[in-house]
Amino acid sequence: MKDITIIGGGLAGLINAILLARSGLKVQLVEKKHYPFHKVCGEFISNEVIPFLEQHGLYPAVLQPVPIHTFMLTSVSGKSSCMPLDLGGFGISRYALDHFLYQKALEAGVECLLDTAVQDVHFAENHFTLTLPHQEQQKSKLVIGAYGKRSRLDKQMHRKFVKERSPYIGVKYHLYADFPADRIALHNFRGGYCGISRIEDGKYNMCYLGSRSDLRKYGSIEAMEKAVLYENPHLKKLFTQSEFLFEKPEVINEVSFAPKRPVEQHILMSGDTAGLITPLCGNGMAMAIHSAKLLSGLIIQHYQQAVLDRGALENAYTKAWTSLFAQRLWVGRNVQRLFGSAFVSELGVGLVSTVKPIARQIMRRTHGKPF
């Protein structure tokens, strides 16, 4: 029987795995894909994570992350404004970063099952039974859910957010573009918004949230982009004057920002699986890393006791997670109302231009502090 099985090998899953394995626990990580692989993600990380990553030898300096210091906002019509990012951040692809952390996990002694999708998780008699492909079953004392924004497991657990249809799709490209290397931009269009920022090797990440209804209306990603995103002249320039590096975009359906619970049926949720913030300046990646630090620390603390008190661990994690992230997620959901509308996006650009103290306060409340 494993001490801990982690379902999902993104940022939260990998960092949980590394820290727990380094503490001497028997850790298994199950990932449905094979590293390296692309994920729909903004690929910008707030600098709040740097002290933690450096402390644990996990800062990917070898990959040459790109420092980013300024934020640009444009309205649907193309009006723009810029402001400094007080804390700043760095750009790096998930393709490179996740593979880097996967190598660290192997070095730490994590048992990694790749190309493996968990079919079912059942809790009974104070342990979990996981069903893998071909009806193989494995047992584990604890399970961490770190499988991202949406999974079949969410449906099997009847998680509340799954029952509520989301209006969003997420689309990501890598490209070579004419754009300042130290800037992250958020470009509004009708029904959504698109972020662009530099990553490693001179490439840029462009990732947007669009409308499922627009995709149905226009019939394809490309047709939707030309009809809707091109209305913003900044986006039209990016789409028509850049060199795109993917044969086709990475796409995810039903991106939901509805509240989630950090513990479901005794499974400890981490990263996006516990709660997804709206993609404003890269908080999702920073939050995933911070949530892994929080959860792994509590697990190690509770495992040091003579008997693992599951209820105490779950209560401690729920309380700590809520204290750290609940307000941040709430602010993110409300700030999102400033995006995707012609009229309101004009107000948002005006706010950044003329009322900078308020804009900075919003930025601070959607970001964490260095940890």
N, C-alpha and C positions, 0 to 999 in steps of 0.2 A: 504494500500500500504506500502510495506517495504521501508526503507531508502536504504538498500543495500542487494542484494542477491549475495552470493558467490557460484559459481559452482565449486565444488571440495574441498575435505577436507584433502589435504596433508599439508605439512609444510606451504606453502604460504597461502593457504586458511584458515587454522586454526589460524595462527598468525594475518592475516588481521582481521579475525572475532573477536578475543579476544580484540585487541587494539581498533577496531571500537566500539564494544559493551561497552567496559569500558568507552568510551567517551560519552556514552549516546544515540548512534544511534540504531535504530531498525534493527537488523542484522539477516538474515536467511542464513544458510549454507546448501547446498544440496550436498550429497555424495552418489554415486551409490553403495557403499559397506557398511558393518557394522563393526565398530571397535571392537576389533583390527584386522588388516589384514596385510598381507605381500605385499610389493611392490618391483619391480625390482629397486635396488638402491645400491650404493656402501657402504652406511651406515657408512661413516666417515665424520666428520664435522670439518672444520678448526676452530681453536680457535678464529678467528676473531669475531665470534658471541657471545662469552661468556659475554663481558660487557653488551651488549644489553639484552641478556636473563636474566642475573642476575638482571639488573635494573627493569625488568618487572615481576620478580618472575616466570620466565619460564625456568630457567636452571634445567634440570631433575636430580638433585643430588641424589634423592631418588632411581633412577634407576642405580646408580653407573656406569656412563660412564667410558670407559677405556681410559686413557691417552696414546697418541701415539706420538712418538718423532722422529722416523727415517723412511726413505724412501728407499726401495730396488727396483732396476730395473734389470730385466733379459732379455736377448735376446732370440730369438727363439731357439738357440742352447743351452741355459742355462748359458751363461756367465752372471756374476752378478756384481753389484756395489751398495754401500750404501752411503747415505749422510744424515745429520741431517735435520729435518724440522725446519726451523728457527722459525716459528710461532707455529708449532705443531697443534695437533687436538685431537679429541676423537672419540671413536667408540661407536655407539649405534644403535640398530635396529629400523627401521621404525615401526615395529609391536609395540614396546614399546613406542617409542617417540610420534608417532601420537596419540596413545591412551591417553598418559599423557596430551598432548595438547588439545585433545577433552574434557577431564574432566575439564580443565581450561576454555574452551569455554563455557561449560554448566554453570560453576560457574559465568561467566561473563554475563550470560543471553542470549547467542546466541540460537536462535531457530534452531535446527538441524533436517533436514529431511534425514534419512539414508535409505539405500536400495532404493534409488530414483534416476533415471537417467533423466536429463533434455532432453526433446525431441526436443525443438525448442526455440529460443530466437528471439523476434521481437521488434524492436525499432520504435515507432511512437508517435507523440504528446508529445514529451519530456519525455517519460517513456518507460520502457521495459515491455513486456508481455512474461512470460515464460510458456511454455507448459510442464506439467509433465505427468507421466503415467495416463492412463484412461482419457486423454484429459482435465485434471484439469489445470486451468490457474491461474497464480498469477502475480501481478504487482509489480514493483520495480522501484525506482528512478534511482538507479545505479546498474550495474552488474559488478562483478569481475570474470574473467575467471581464475581459478586456478586448472584446471582439469588435468594438467600434460602434458606428452610428445605428446599425440595424442588423438583426440576425434572425434566423429561423428560431433560435432559442428564445428570443423575445416573444415571439408568437406562442411558443409552447408554454411559456410562463404567464401568458395572458397579461403582459405588462400594459398598463393603461395607455401609454402613448401610441402603441401599435394600433389601437382601435380608432385613433383619430387620424384621418387622412391628412397628409402634409401637402401643401401646394407647391413645394420646391423640388427641383432637381439640381444636382451639382455637376459641373463640367470643368475639366482641367486639361490644360495644354502646357507643354514646354516649347519655348521658342527662342530665337535670337531676335532682339528688338532694339530699337533706338529709344532708350529710356534711361534716366539717371540711375546709376548703380546704388546710390545710397538712399533711395526713396521707395516707399511703398505707396501705391495709389489705390483708391477705391472709387471706381467709376459707376455711377448710377445709370440704369436704363429702366424702361417701363417694366415694372414687375420684378425687379431684381437689382443686383449689383455685382461688379466684377473687380477682383483684386489682381494687381500685378506687382511683382518684386523680383529682384535678382537672386539667383541661387548660384551654386558652384559652376565652374568651368565656363563662365561667360554667358550662361543660359538664364532665361527668365521663366518664372512660373506665372501662368495666368489661369485663375480659377474663378468661376462665377456661380452664383445661385440664380437660377432662372425659374420660370413658371411652367409647371406641368401642363396647364391649360394652353399656354402659348405653343408648347411643343406639339400638343394634339392639333392645335389650330393650323400650324404651318407644316406639319408632317415630318420634319427632320430637324436635327440640330443645326445644320448649315442654313437651312431656309429660315429658321427662327432667328439665328444670329443676324442674318442680312436684314430681316424685317424689323427686328426689335433692337438689338444691341448697336447696330450701325447708326441709330438715331443720335447716339452720343458720338460726337466727332473724334474724341480721344480713342474710343473703342474702334471706330471705323478705321482710323489710322493704324492701330495695332493689328487689326485683322488683315488689312490690305497691304501693309508695308513690312510685315515681319516674316521670318522664315520659321515655319512650324515644323517641329521635330517628331511628332507622333503621326503614325499612319491614320489613326483615328483618336478622338479624345477619350479620356477616362470619364466615365459617367456613373453617377449614383442616383437612384430614384428615392423619393419619399424622405428627404432630409428633414428631420423633425427637431425643433427646439423646445418641445414641450417638456415640462418638468419630469424627472425620473427619480426613482428611489435608489440610494446607494447600496442597499441590500435587498435582494429578492430571493425568497425561498432559500435562505441561508447562503446564497452566492454573493460574494463581496464584489461589487462592481467598481471598476476603475477606468479613468479616462472618459472618452465619449460615451461609454456604456453606462456611466453613472449620471452624466449630464452633459449636454452639448451647448456650448455658447455660440452665439451668432458670430460669424467670422470677421470681427472688427479688429484689425491689426494683430492677428496671429495669436490670440489668447488660447485657442484650442490646444495647440501643441504644448504651450507652457502649462496649462491646466492639467493635461494628461501626465506630464512629468511630475508636477507637484502632487497630484493625487496618488501616484505610485510611491513617492517618498512617504506620504502620509500613511498609506495602507501597509506598506512593507514594514515601516517602523512599528506600527501597532501590532502586527502579526508577530514580529520578532519579540516584542515586549511580552506578549501573552504566551508565546511558546516557552519563554524562560521560566514560567510558573510550573509547578509540579503537575497540575492538571489543566489542560486547555479549556477555559471557560468560554464556550462558543457564544453564549448570550451576551456576556460582558464585552467580548471583542466586537460583536455586531453593534451593540449599543454605543461603544466608544467610537467606532468608525463613523456611524451615522451622525453622531453629535459633532465630531471633528470635521467631517466633510461638509455638513450644513453650515458650520461656523465659517469655514474657509471660502466656500463657493456659492452658497445659495443666493446671497445678495448680488454677487458678481453676475450670475446667470440671469437674475431678475432684471438688473440694469441693462444687460446686453439685449434681452428680449424687448425692452421698452425703447432703447436707443435705435433698434432696428426699424422702428416706425418712421425714422427720418430718411429711410432709403427705399428706392424703388418707385417713387412717385415724383412726377415732374414738379409739382408745386412744393411739396415738402422737401425735396432734395435741394431746391433753390434756397429754402430757408436754412437747411443744414450748411450749405456752402457759405451763406451769409453769416451764420453763427461762427464758423471757423475764421472768417475774415475779420469780423468786427467785434466779437465778444470772446476773445481768446481765453480769458480766465474760465468762462463756463465750459468752453470746448476742452480745456486742459483738465478740468474737474471731471468731465464725462470720461475722458481718456483714463484718468487715474482710477476711476471707480470700476472700469472694465478690465483693468490690469491689476496684477498682484504686486507685492513687494518682493525684492530679492530674498531668496531663501537658501 
